[in-house]
Amino acid sequence: MAFVVFALLLGTNAAQAQKKFSVYGIGFYNLENLFDTCHDAGKNDYEYLPDGTNKWTGLKYTNKLKNMARVLSEMGTDKLPGVGCAAIGVSEVENAKCLTDLCNQEPLKAKNFQFVHIEGPDQRGVDCGLLYNPKLFQVRDVKLVPYIYILPQDSLRATRGFLVVSGTMSGEHVTIIVNHLPSRGATSFYREEGGRQLRIVKDSLVREDPNVKLIIMGDMNDDPQDKSMAEALGAKRKMKDVENEPGGLWNPWWDILAQGTGTLQYDGKWNLFDQIIVSNSLLDREGKKDYASLKLWNYHIFRRDYLFQKEGRYKGNTLRTHAGGAWLNGYSDHLPTVVYLIKEQH
């Protein structure tokens, strides 16, 4: 069962105080190159082999799994101690074997975490996946919608698609789209095209079920105000500006970044690429605190001291697995994000 919150947190009158609520955490984390030590045919994974650039040995892989499992198991515990997240989207995972090994790490195994994954066409071999607690989120359908290059000169390239996972949470239809848009090594056009394609996927899901509770998450390689998110996808900064229709989208991270914090740093400046965007059906637009169905309740960047470098030139930066050619035995260059959904218990 999800964590129960008493309405004393939500209101002050006696009638409210008798109500009980269930809360569900949903997160996203870029695992920064979770590769195993074996070559996958047709993939450019050579730097993550024992004789590759990163000297990626079994010891390093084992430590990487432990580090990732620690973070994933603690995500959501700020609001849900002892429970954590119901579902977590992940990116930069090489294959299903890595996810199997990850879910077999004790902190995740203790919660019986499962995963969904479909092998994608990315040339470097990194995919998206979704980890989930089957007690809190029951998966019904999974599909991988390809990212389609529209320019003829890109016809031989391949990148991550959109992992669409439909399921049931608290008796309601919830669909999560996990994605990892083209890197900043490509021009903005390719991420804008990704935003447009995400909108097409979103619109098709809404046509199938106008009441679906829709969550779009991923490493967007863009900030909330960039064209790919704000215009191509159409995720709004202010809740009041969200279209009052099933396909309207709100991006709660826009103002978080404006306040000066984010999920990764470049040249000392924060970006917030790791976004979780929610559909209008999850919004308490008028602030009525009517939680008869699942609604967005809270959201934050997951931060722990151990995720940051403590000394040296890059003190205060995220503690990565590798930096400057050295193995740091760290975590990721990204910080995770978490949203919380709430529903009144009957």
N, C-alpha and C positions, 0 to 999 in steps of 0.2 A: 504494500500500500504506500502511496505517496505520503510525504510528510503532511501533517495536519497543522493548520494555523488557526488560532482563535480570532474571531472578528474584532476582538479588542484592539488588534493592530489596525483595523480598517475603519472603525467608527467608535462612537462613544455611548450610543444609547443602549439600553438594556436588551432590547429585542435583537440587535445586532450581536451583542456579546454572547448570545446563546448559539450562534451559528458556528459551524465548523467548515473548514475549507481544505481541499487537497491542492498541493503545489507540485509542479513538475518542472524540473530543470532540463533545458535543451542547450547544448553547447556546440562550439566549433573549435578545432585546433589544427593548425598546420604543423605536422610532425617533423618537418624539415628532413627529408631524405631518409625515411625508414626503409632501408634496403637490406635484404639478406646478403649472404656472402657468395651466392651462386649466380652464374650468368643466366639470364633469360634470353632465349633465342630471339634474335631480331630486335633487341633493345640495346640502347647505348648506355649500359650500366657499368662500364668497365672501371670507372673510378671507384666504384664500391665493390671491388673484389680484393682478395688478400694481396694480390700483386699489383693492384691499381694505385692511382695517385694518392688515395686516402688510406691505403694499407688497411682495408676494411676486414678485420679479422673476426673470428667468432667471439672473442672477448669484447671487442667494441660493439658488436651487434647485440650481445647479451646485455651489456650495460645500457645501450640505447633503449632496449625493450623495457628494462626496469625503470629507467627515467621517465619514459613516456607513460607507462602504467601508473606511476606515482601521480603525475599531473592529472591524467584522465580520471583516476579514482577520486581525486580531491575536488575536481570541478563540480560546482553545484553545492558543495558542502557549506558554503558561506550562509546560505539560506536553508539548506537541507542537511544538517549534520547527521552523519551516519547513513545517509541515503545517496546523495549525489545526483547525477543527471540520469534522466530516463533515456536520453538519446544524445549522441555526440557525433557530428560529422567530422571527418578527418580528410586531410589531403597530403600529398607527397608520400604515398604508401606504394611500395613496389608491386605487391601481389597479395593473393589470399593467404599464402604461407606466412607472410609477415603479420597479417591480422590474426591468424590462428595463434601464432606464437605470442602475440600481444595479449590476446584474450586469455591465454593460459598463464599470464603473470598473476601472482597471488592476489593483489588488490582487486583486479578485475574478475578473476575466476571466482573469488568469494561472493561477488554480486551476480555471478552467472551471466556476465556480459556475452552477447552474441554479436555477429556482424553480418552486414550485407556488402557485397562487392561484385562488380562485373569488370573483367579485364578490359582495359581500354586501349586505344591505338597510340598513345603518347610515345614519341620516339625515344625519350629518355626512360620510359617505363614507369612513370609515376601515375597513380590513380587516386580517385576519391573513394571513400567508404563511409559506412555508418555503423557505429557501435550502438548497441541498445540493450536495455534491461527488459527482458520479455515480461516481467511482472508489471511493468509500467507502460510499455509500448509494444503492441502486437503487430508485427509486419504482415501485410496482406499482399502487396504487389511491389515488384522492383523492376525498373527498366533503366537502361542507359541511352539517353538521347544524344546523338553525336553533335559535336561542334562542327559546323559546316563552313569551310572557307569558300568565299564567293568570288574571289579573284582567280583567274586562270593560272597565274604564276605560283599560286599556293597549292595547286592540286595534289602535289606529292607530299605535302606536309600533313602532320596529324598531331592533334593535341587532346587534352582531356575533354570528355563530354559532360553531360549533366545527369547525375545519378538521382533518379526520382524514386523515392521510397514512400509508398502509401501504407497507412496502418491505422490502428485504433488506439486512442489514448483517452482514458476516462469515458469510454463508451462513444467517443466522437471520432469522425473521420479527420485525420491529420495527415498531411502530406509534406514531406521534407525534400527539398532539392539541394543537393550538395554539389558544389562546383569549384573549379579552380581556373579562372580566366587566364588568357595568355599573359606572359610575363612582360615586364617593362622593357625587356629586350626588343619587343615588338612595339610598333607605334600605337597610339591611342585608338586608332581605327579598329584594331582587332578586338580590343576590349569593349568598345562601343558595339561592335557587331555581336559580341557575346551577350551584352545587355539586351540587345534586340531579340536575340534567340531565346534568352531566358524569358522575356516577356511573352513570346509565342508559346513556350512550354507552359508558362503560368496561365495564359488565357485558355489553352486547351484543357487544363485541369479544372478551371473554373466552369467551363462549359459543361464538362462531365458532371460536376457537382457544385452548384453555386454556393453551397453551405460549407465547402471544405475549409478547414483551418490550415492555411498554407504558410510554410516557412521556407524562405530562400536564404541559404547560407553559403559561405565559402571564402576563400582567399580571392578577392576580386582584383588584386593587383592595381587597384584604384581606390581613392578615398570616396566617401559618400557624396561629396559635391561634384565629383568628376562626371563627365558626360555619360559614361557607360552606366552609371548608377542613377544619376538624377534625371537624365533625359531619355536614354535608350530603354532602360528598365522602367523608369518612372517612379522611383521610390522617393517619397516626399520627406522634407525636413520637418515640417510641422504637421501634427496629427490633424489639425483642422483643415489642412489642404489636401488630405487624402480623399480621393474620389469615394463618395458614399455608395459604393457598389462592390460586389464580391471581389473584383480584381484589383481594387485599390491597394497600394502598398505604402507602409511607413518604415523609414530607416531611422531607428533611434540613436544611431552612432554619430550622426552628423554633428549634433551639439556636443557630444563627448569629445570629439576631436577639436572642436572650436574652443573647448575649455583648456586645451593644451596637452592632452594625453592621447595615447594610441596603443597600437599592438606591435609595432616594429619601428625601428629607428634607422634613418639614413642621414649621414653627415650631421648628426646631432639633432635632427628634427624628427618628430613623431609623425608617422602615418597610421591610418586605421583601415587596413585592407581586409581585416577579418570581421566580416559583417554578418549579422543575422537579421534578416528583414521579414516583417510579418504582414499578413494580409489584413484587410479591413475587418474581416470576420473575427479577428482576435483583439480588436481594439475596443476599449471602453471610452468611446469618443466624447461622451458628455460627462464623464467623471461620476457616474451614478453608482459605481461599485456594485453593479448588478452582475454577479458571477454565476448565474444559473447555467451558463455554458462556459467553456474554456476561454479565458481572456489573458492578455499580456498583463503581468503584474509588476515585474521588475527586470532589470538587466544590468550587467556590469562586465568590465574586463577582469578576468581572473588574474590576480597578482599574488605571488609568494616571493619572499626574499631569496629563496634558493634559485629562482629563475633569472637572477641578475648577477652580472660580474661584480665582485666585491672590491677589486683593486686594479691598478694599472691604468693604462691609457684609455681603455674602454670601460672604466668603472661606471656602473649605472646602465650599461647596455644589456640586452638580453644575453644570457649565457648559452652559447651555441654548442653544437657538437664539435665542430671544427672552426678555427679562425686563424688566418695567416699561415695555413699549412700545419698547424698544431692541433692535436686532439685535446679538447678541453673536457671531454666526458660530460657535456652539458645537455641541454634540452632542445631548444629551437630558437630560431631568430624571430619567431612570432610569439605573442601571448594569446591565450585562448579568450574567447568571449562566451558568455552564458546569458540566456534569457529564462525567465520563469513564467509559467502559465498557472493560473489559479482557477479553481472551480468550487462552488459551494457543494458540500456534501448533503445528501438527502436521506 
